[in-house]
Amino acid sequence: METVVPKQSRSVRTKSIITSTAKKLFSEFGYYDVTTNKIAKEAGIPIGSIYNYFKDKKSILLALITSFNQELYDGTIHKFLDSELKIKSKKDALLFIHFAVSETLSSSHYKDPFYRIIHALQFTDQEVLQLSEEIREKEIAVITKILEGIQHFHLITNVELKAKLIHSTIENVGLYMHPLGTSLNSEELIEETAQMIFAYLFSTND
């Protein structure tokens, strides 16, 4: 991904206009039906201005995905890192799981139409898949750390495998709730997801 980091405030604004416009158009029309000419026209800037900051349309997309994924990570999974220190019992664990699932699935990022675009492109674009896998690994690492913090009062076997399955479950419920849409009650989905994860972790090895 080749981008130019702007230094002057005007350049920063121009780059921001390019990326925000591209995100809007990608979300509305899909990545393949948007061109750099269309982005420039919608943004009200000369087409040459885009190439001052981005090599091509693909580099705009990858920059957007990198930023979007990091914001999602910072706003949900990452902020749970210190929480395992407060989990001292199964009751604490259930409360934490419900809180973490609710906070994650209620994130505005899951509701953002651009999230649907990212998810769809993973199946056709290797670079998009790579970026998505990189952020997944960071998220799974946090879940793994939390599960390891529970070991002092409840043995959890195959921690890394369980972390991946928990991550996959929450990710897929998030897709089901928002980009794909469902008529099911969101609060009930969150509650059932939390209860399912809790049972998965604590129904054995007592």
C-alpha positions in Angstrom: 0.0 0.0 0.0 1.6 3.2 -1.2 0.3 6.5 0.2 1.8 9.9 0.8 1.6 11.3 4.4 0.6 15.0 4.0 2.4 17.5 6.2 0.5 20.8 5.6 -3.0 21.3 7.0 -4.4 21.9 3.5 -2.9 18.6 2.3 -4.3 16.8 5.3 -7.8 18.1 4.6 -7.5 17.1 0.9 -6.4 13.6 1.7 -9.2 13.3 4.3 -11.7 14.5 1.7 -10.5 11.8 -0.7 -10.7 9.0 1.8 -14.1 10.0 3.2 -15.5 10.4 -0.3 -14.1 7.1 -1.4 -15.5 5.3 1.6 -18.9 6.8 1.0 -18.9 5.7 -2.6 -17.5 2.2 -2.0 -20.2 1.7 0.7 -22.9 2.9 -1.6 -21.9 1.4 -5.0 -19.4 -1.3 -4.1 -15.7 -1.2 -4.7 -15.7 -2.4 -8.4 -18.2 0.2 -9.6 -16.3 3.2 -8.3 -13.4 4.8 -10.2 -10.9 7.4 -9.2 -12.6 9.8 -11.6 -15.9 9.2 -9.8 -14.2 9.9 -6.4 -12.6 13.1 -7.7 -15.8 14.3 -9.2 -17.8 13.6 -6.0 -15.0 15.2 -3.9 -14.9 18.2 -6.1 -11.2 18.0 -6.7 -9.0 17.5 -9.8 -8.2 13.8 -10.6 -4.5 14.7 -10.3 -5.0 15.5 -6.6 -5.8 11.9 -5.8 -2.5 10.7 -7.3 -0.6 13.2 -5.1 -1.5 10.9 -2.2 -2.5 7.5 -3.6 -1.0 5.3 -6.2 -4.4 4.1 -7.4 -8.0 3.2 -6.2 -6.7 0.1 -4.6 -4.3 2.0 -2.3 -7.2 4.2 -1.2 -9.2 1.1 -0.3 -6.4 -0.5 1.6 -5.7 2.6 3.6 -9.4 2.8 4.5 -9.5 -0.8 5.6 -6.4 -0.4 7.7 -7.8 2.6 9.5 -11.3 1.0 9.8 -9.9 -2.2 11.3 -7.7 -0.4 13.8 -10.6 1.8 15.0 -12.8 -1.3 15.4 -10.0 -3.0 17.4 -9.3 0.0 19.6 -12.9 0.6 20.2 -13.9 -2.9 21.2 -11.5 -5.8 21.7 -8.4 -3.9 22.8 -10.2 -2.0 25.6 -11.0 -5.4 27.3 -7.3 -6.1 27.9 -7.3 -5.0 31.5 -10.6 -6.6 32.3 -9.3 -10.1 32.9 -7.8 -8.8 36.2 -11.3 -8.3 37.5 -12.5 -11.8 36.7 -12.2 -13.7 39.9 -15.1 -16.1 39.7 -17.6 -17.6 37.2 -20.1 -14.9 38.1 -17.5 -12.3 37.2 -16.8 -14.2 34.0 -20.5 -14.3 32.9 -20.9 -10.5 33.6 -17.7 -9.8 31.6 -18.6 -12.0 28.7 -22.1 -10.4 28.4 -20.5 -6.9 28.6 -17.8 -7.7 26.0 -20.2 -9.3 23.6 -22.7 -6.4 24.0 -20.0 -3.8 23.5 -18.5 -5.5 20.5 -21.8 -6.3 18.7 -23.2 -2.8 19.4 -20.2 -1.1 17.9 -21.0 1.4 15.2 -18.3 -0.2 13.0 -20.4 -3.4 12.6 -23.3 -1.2 11.5 -21.2 0.8 9.1 -22.0 -0.2 5.4 -18.2 -0.2 4.7 -17.8 -3.3 7.0 -20.0 -5.2 4.6 -17.7 -4.2 1.7 -14.6 -5.3 3.6 -16.1 -8.6 4.4 -17.2 -9.3 0.8 -13.9 -8.3 -0.7 -12.1 -10.8 1.5 -13.3 -13.6 -0.7 -12.0 -12.0 -3.9 -9.0 -10.0 -2.9 -5.9 -11.4 -1.3 -4.6 -8.1 0.1 -7.9 -7.3 1.7 -7.9 -10.8 3.2 -4.4 -10.3 4.6 -5.4 -7.0 6.3 -8.5 -8.7 7.8 -6.4 -11.7 9.0 -3.9 -9.3 10.6 -6.5 -7.6 12.7 -8.2 -10.9 13.5 -4.9 -12.2 14.9 -4.6 -9.2 17.2 -8.2 -9.7 18.4 -7.7 -13.4 19.0 -4.5 -12.6 20.9 -6.5 -10.4 23.3 -9.2 -13.1 23.8 -6.4 -15.6 24.4 -4.9 -13.4 27.1 -8.2 -13.0 28.8 -8.8 -16.8 28.8 -5.4 -17.3 30.2 -6.3 -14.9 33.0 -9.2 -17.2 34.1 -6.9 -20.2 34.6 -6.3 -19.3 38.3 -9.9 -20.3 39.2 -11.0 -22.5 36.3 -8.9 -24.6 33.9 -9.5 -23.9 30.3 -8.0 -26.4 27.9 -7.0 -25.6 24.2 -7.0 -21.9 25.0 -5.9 -20.7 21.5 -8.5 -22.9 19.8 -11.2 -21.7 22.0 -10.2 -18.0 21.5 -10.4 -18.5 17.7 -13.8 -20.1 18.0 -15.1 -17.4 20.3 -13.8 -14.7 17.9 -15.4 -16.4 15.0 -18.8 -16.7 16.8 -18.9 -13.0 17.7 -17.8 -12.0 14.2 -20.5 -14.1 12.5 -23.2 -12.9 14.9 -22.1 -9.3 14.1 -22.5 -10.0 10.4 -25.9 -11.6 11.0 -27.1 -8.7 13.1 -25.9 -5.8 10.9 -24.7 -6.1 7.3 -26.9 -9.1 6.5 -29.8 -8.0 8.7 -32.1 -10.1 10.8 -35.6 -9.8 12.2 -34.5 -11.3 15.5 -34.2 -9.1 18.5 -30.7 -7.8 18.9 -30.7 -7.9 22.7 -31.8 -11.5 22.7 -29.1 -12.4 20.2 -26.5 -10.7 22.4 -27.8 -12.5 25.5 -27.9 -15.9 23.8 -24.4 -15.4 22.4 -23.0 -14.5 25.8 -24.7 -17.5 27.4 -23.4 -19.8 24.7 -19.8 -18.6 25.1 -20.1 -18.9 28.9 -21.4 -22.5 28.7 -18.7 -23.4 26.2 -16.0 -22.2 28.6 -17.4 -23.4 31.9 -19.6 -26.4 31.3 -16.6 -28.8 31.6 -13.4 -29.1 33.7 -15.2 -28.3 37.0 
